[in-house]
Amino acid sequence: MDMEVTTQIRQSVAQLCSDFPGTYWQEKDRERAYPVEFVNALTEAGLLASLIPEEYGGAGLPLSVASAILEEIHANGCNGAACHAQMYTMGTILRHGNDEQRKEYLPKIATGELRLQAFAVTEPTAGTDTSSITTMAVRDGDEYVINGQKVWTSRAEHSDLMILLARTTAKSEVKKKSDGLSVFLIDMRKAVGNGMTIRPIRTMINHATTEVFFDNLRIPADSLIGEEGKGFKYILTGMNAERILIASECIGDARWFIETASNYVRDRKVFGRPIGQNQGVQFPIARSYAQSEAAKLMVEKAYNLYDEGKNCGAEANMCKMLASEASWAAAEACLQSHGGFGFAEEYDVERKFRESRLYQIAPISTNLILSYIAEHELDLPRSY
Ligand SMILES: Cc1cc2nc3c(=O)[nH]c(=O)nc-3n(C[C@H](O)[C@H](O)[C@H](O)COP(=O)(O)OP(=O)(O)OC[C@H]3O[C@@H](n4cnc5c(N)ncnc54)[C@H](O)[C@@H]3O)c2cc1C
């Protein structure tokens, strides 16, 4: 992508973010409220439709630009978690939906008329072992009937549509455990109150995450995306983009922490001199800078491979792991540099500190990435 275009988009994102200062996020965080105004501003600017092809009303931009958008949001002290899924969840429809589904949904997702930002995969008992999910969708004439439960379905209360992964054949009846899983596009406006119940989960961060219960929810049979039983593969193909974009948010967080810490330690005087003059204060910030610059190179490698249509599984995983560790190192250095003020809400450090911790757990935890690298890159025995 033309560097100039990316630079211009970065500048317009930074400009948009300047309308949403720390006080805005502090208030939302205190009330665990959804940042509606911020999400609306991004939608109106067309930024959430950047990955949707032009023929469906989007900007048709590559992942490298989406990465720049999310990095910039986080580097400017804002949080893309309220809406990042609107950017990439549609990829399941784009890549695996039929013509009708693409034409019906993508243009409305592009304008923001329809919000598709609920992605329901994780279940309480299965955890990371996705093939052990038990939510079942049973075909009944022109419908599927769904029963089961999801957990950590983020933004479900702020979405019109949901991508759901459910079993259509029980695990005990399939040869390969990843077979028999199917993907559905659910119209939540019709489902809530008619077999779908959403319960918010209060967490250490303001993330609008929920539990979702399915009790004989009936959906039209044409809600199925792609072929029945092939859903696991469809979900996996979307995960690389998700990991690269989350890694970009981590790089943005690291930039915010490093800049905030550096500004503070330059100004704060203790024992008659800036605390930033002490190597004990400088070094953790400098180390996290080196870590984040290295992680950024891996993010770039990953999105370049993705944009060239090449396999980027290892790079997507590695960049998510490295970037989430770099942002955490920067968060730790920033909090420590601020001393007691790091704990004060008005400095934003404690909030960003809490928020940045998530990415070593979600969307995939560090251990599972290490297991992937060991198995697929180093040819070591599968450990689970
Ligand atoms: C705020 C938030 C938002 C989320 N949003 C969504 C969402 O929108 N949609 C969605 O589907 N999910 C979402 N998730 C779920 C998230 O993807 C999972 O929490 C994550 O993948 C980890 O799964 P788990 O919580 O079941 O942990 P578990 O699988 O129970 O794992 C717990 C710990 O054990 C370790 N572990 C497990 N198995 C192994 C092994 N074989 N080897 C070594 N270590 C292992 C893990 O690394 C982890 O540290 C969200 C989670 C959170 C907290």
The ligand as an SDF file (V2000), in Angstrom:
LIG
                    3D

 53 58  0  0  0  0  0  0  0  0999 V2000
  -12.4250   -9.8710   27.9180 C   0  0  0  0  0  0  0  0  0  0  0  0
  -12.4900  -11.0990   27.0510 C   0  0  0  0  0  0  0  0  0  0  0  0
  -13.0970  -11.0170   25.8100 C   0  0  0  0  0  0  0  0  0  0  0  0
  -13.2280  -12.1590   25.0040 C   0  0  0  0  0  0  0  0  0  0  0  0
  -13.9350  -12.0840   23.8290 N   0  0  0  0  0  0  0  0  0  0  0  0
  -14.2450  -13.2300   23.1610 C   0  0  0  0  0  0  0  0  0  0  0  0
  -15.1480  -13.2060   22.0530 C   0  0  0  0  0  0  0  0  0  0  0  0
  -15.6470  -12.1540   21.6250 O   0  0  0  0  0  0  0  0  0  0  0  0
  -15.5020  -14.3950   21.4780 N   0  0  0  0  0  0  0  0  0  0  0  0
  -14.9940  -15.5920   21.9140 C   0  0  0  0  0  0  0  0  0  0  0  0
  -15.3610  -16.6310   21.3460 O   0  0  0  0  0  0  0  0  0  0  0  0
  -14.1310  -15.6320   22.9500 N   0  0  0  0  0  0  0  0  0  0  0  0
  -13.7330  -14.4860   23.5790 C   0  0  0  0  0  0  0  0  0  0  0  0
  -12.8770  -14.5340   24.6690 N   0  0  0  0  0  0  0  0  0  0  0  0
  -12.3610  -15.8240   25.1180 C   0  0  0  0  0  0  0  0  0  0  0  0
  -10.8640  -15.9810   24.9320 C   0  0  0  0  0  0  0  0  0  0  0  0
  -10.5760  -16.2330   23.5610 O   0  0  0  0  0  0  0  0  0  0  0  0
  -10.4130  -17.1180   25.8520 C   0  0  0  0  0  0  0  0  0  0  0  0
  -10.5450  -16.6500   27.1880 O   0  0  0  0  0  0  0  0  0  0  0  0
   -9.0060  -17.5510   25.5990 C   0  0  0  0  0  0  0  0  0  0  0  0
   -8.8730  -18.1400   24.3280 O   0  0  0  0  0  0  0  0  0  0  0  0
   -8.5500  -18.5560   26.6600 C   0  0  0  0  0  0  0  0  0  0  0  0
   -9.4980  -19.5710   26.8080 O   0  0  0  0  0  0  0  0  0  0  0  0
  -10.0850  -19.9210   28.2710 P   0  0  0  0  0  0  0  0  0  0  0  0
  -10.4360  -18.6800   28.9440 O   0  0  0  0  0  0  0  0  0  0  0  0
  -11.1330  -20.9420   28.1130 O   0  0  0  0  0  0  0  0  0  0  0  0
   -8.8420  -20.5360   29.0390 O   0  0  0  0  0  0  0  0  0  0  0  0
   -8.4460  -22.0640   29.2060 P   0  0  0  0  0  0  0  0  0  0  0  0
   -8.4870  -22.7710   27.8880 O   0  0  0  0  0  0  0  0  0  0  0  0
   -9.2050  -22.6240   30.3330 O   0  0  0  0  0  0  0  0  0  0  0  0
   -6.9340  -21.9020   29.6260 O   0  0  0  0  0  0  0  0  0  0  0  0
   -6.5540  -21.3720   30.9110 C   0  0  0  0  0  0  0  0  0  0  0  0
   -5.0430  -21.2850   30.9870 C   0  0  0  0  0  0  0  0  0  0  0  0
   -4.4800  -22.5740   30.7890 O   0  0  0  0  0  0  0  0  0  0  0  0
   -3.5360  -22.5680   29.7280 C   0  0  0  0  0  0  0  0  0  0  0  0
   -3.6490  -23.8240   28.9560 N   0  0  0  0  0  0  0  0  0  0  0  0
   -4.7830  -24.4490   28.5380 C   0  0  0  0  0  0  0  0  0  0  0  0
   -4.4780  -25.5520   27.8330 N   0  0  0  0  0  0  0  0  0  0  0  0
   -3.1100  -25.6200   27.8040 C   0  0  0  0  0  0  0  0  0  0  0  0
   -2.1660  -26.5150   27.2170 C   0  0  0  0  0  0  0  0  0  0  0  0
   -2.5490  -27.5760   26.5050 N   0  0  0  0  0  0  0  0  0  0  0  0
   -0.8390  -26.2620   27.3750 N   0  0  0  0  0  0  0  0  0  0  0  0
   -0.4300  -25.1970   28.0960 C   0  0  0  0  0  0  0  0  0  0  0  0
   -1.2720  -24.3010   28.6690 N   0  0  0  0  0  0  0  0  0  0  0  0
   -2.5870  -24.5070   28.5120 C   0  0  0  0  0  0  0  0  0  0  0  0
   -3.9160  -21.3670   28.8660 C   0  0  0  0  0  0  0  0  0  0  0  0
   -2.7830  -20.8790   28.1740 O   0  0  0  0  0  0  0  0  0  0  0  0
   -4.4630  -20.3920   29.8770 C   0  0  0  0  0  0  0  0  0  0  0  0
   -3.4240  -19.5790   30.3970 O   0  0  0  0  0  0  0  0  0  0  0  0
  -12.6780  -13.3890   25.4520 C   0  0  0  0  0  0  0  0  0  0  0  0
  -12.0290  -13.4500   26.6930 C   0  0  0  0  0  0  0  0  0  0  0  0
  -11.9460  -12.3330   27.4940 C   0  0  0  0  0  0  0  0  0  0  0  0
  -11.2870  -12.4540   28.8380 C   0  0  0  0  0  0  0  0  0  0  0  0
  1  2  1  0
  2  3  1  0
  2 52  2  0
  3  4  2  0
  4  5  1  0
  4 50  1  0
  5  6  2  0
  6  7  1  0
  6 13  1  0
  7  8  2  0
  7  9  1  0
  9 10  1  0
 10 11  2  0
 10 12  1  0
 12 13  2  0
 13 14  1  0
 14 15  1  0
 14 50  1  0
 15 16  1  0
 16 17  1  0
 16 18  1  0
 18 19  1  0
 18 20  1  0
 20 21  1  0
 20 22  1  0
 22 23  1  0
 23 24  1  0
 24 25  2  0
 24 26  1  0
 24 27  1  0
 27 28  1  0
 28 29  2  0
 28 30  1  0
 28 31  1  0
 31 32  1  0
 32 33  1  0
 33 34  1  0
 33 48  1  0
 34 35  1  0
 35 36  1  0
 35 46  1  0
 36 37  1  0
 36 45  1  0
 37 38  2  0
 38 39  1  0
 39 40  1  0
 39 45  2  0
 40 41  1  0
 40 42  2  0
 42 43  1  0
 43 44  2  0
 44 45  1  0
 46 47  1  0
 46 48  1  0
 48 49  1  0
 50 51  2  0
 51 52  1  0
 52 53  1  0
M  END
$$$$
